Amino acid sequence: MAVDTLAYAKALEAAGVEREAAEAHAEALVHPVLPDLATKADLDQAVERLEHRLTVAIFGMMVGVVGLMDAILFALLRLVH
């Protein structure tokens, strides 16, 4: 995420913040804060990973249910014969 620190500092100055403090605010925003913000690409990637995990989990549950149904059917067939 790109931030125009000069424009940010100028906006703070226009609002009455002293130039030195405005520049310090701009630098503080860029270095410690912005690296921790999620971008749209970060969120898209997280959604894709979540979709994959859900697909794998649902497929696993389906395999388990089919396996259970097979076991029940096999047990019933053994009882009948």
C-alpha positions as CSV (number, residue, x, y, z in Angstrom):
1,M,0.0,0.0,0.0
2,A,1.5,3.3,-1.1
3,V,1.0,6.4,1.0
4,D,2.0,9.9,-0.1
5,T,3.7,10.9,3.1
6,L,4.3,14.4,1.8
7,A,0.6,15.0,1.1
8,Y,-0.2,13.5,4.5
9,A,2.2,15.8,6.3
10,K,0.9,18.8,4.3
11,A,-2.7,17.9,5.3
12,L,-1.7,17.7,8.9
13,E,0.1,21.1,8.6
14,A,-3.0,22.6,7.0
15,A,-5.0,21.4,10.0
16,G,-2.7,23.2,12.3
17,V,-0.1,20.6,13.2
18,E,3.5,21.9,13.3
19,R,5.6,20.8,10.4
20,E,8.0,18.7,12.5
21,A,5.2,16.9,14.2
22,A,3.4,16.4,10.9
23,E,6.4,14.8,9.3
24,A,6.9,12.6,12.4
25,H,3.3,11.4,12.1
26,A,3.8,10.6,8.4
27,E,6.9,8.6,9.1
28,A,5.2,6.8,12.0
29,L,2.3,5.8,9.7
30,V,4.5,4.4,7.0
31,H,7.0,2.4,9.0
32,P,5.3,0.7,12.0
33,V,1.7,0.8,10.9
34,L,1.4,0.1,7.2
35,P,3.4,-3.1,7.1
36,D,0.8,-4.8,9.4
37,L,-2.2,-3.8,7.3
38,A,-3.8,-6.4,5.0
39,T,-4.1,-5.6,1.4
40,K,-6.8,-6.7,-1.0
41,A,-4.3,-9.3,-2.3
42,D,-3.7,-10.6,1.2
43,L,-7.4,-10.9,1.8
44,D,-8.0,-12.7,-1.6
45,Q,-5.2,-15.1,-0.8
46,A,-6.7,-15.8,2.6
47,V,-10.1,-16.5,1.1
48,E,-8.6,-18.9,-1.4
49,R,-6.8,-20.8,1.3
50,L,-10.0,-21.0,3.3
51,E,-12.0,-22.2,0.3
52,H,-9.4,-24.9,-0.2
53,R,-9.5,-26.0,3.4
54,L,-13.3,-26.1,3.4
55,T,-13.3,-28.2,0.1
56,V,-10.8,-30.7,1.6
57,A,-12.8,-30.9,4.9
58,I,-16.1,-31.4,3.1
59,F,-14.6,-34.1,0.8
60,G,-13.1,-35.8,3.8
61,M,-16.5,-35.8,5.6
62,M,-18.2,-37.2,2.4
63,V,-15.6,-40.0,2.2
64,G,-16.2,-40.8,5.9
65,V,-20.0,-40.9,5.4
66,V,-19.7,-43.2,2.4
67,G,-17.3,-45.4,4.3
68,L,-19.7,-45.6,7.2
69,M,-22.6,-46.4,4.9
70,D,-20.5,-49.2,3.3
71,A,-19.7,-50.7,6.7
72,I,-23.3,-50.6,7.8
73,L,-24.4,-52.2,4.5
74,F,-21.7,-54.9,4.8
75,A,-22.8,-55.6,8.4
76,L,-26.4,-55.9,7.4
77,L,-25.6,-58.2,4.5
78,R,-23.6,-60.5,6.9
79,L,-26.6,-60.6,9.2
80,V,-28.9,-61.6,6.4
81,H,-26.7,-64.4,5.0
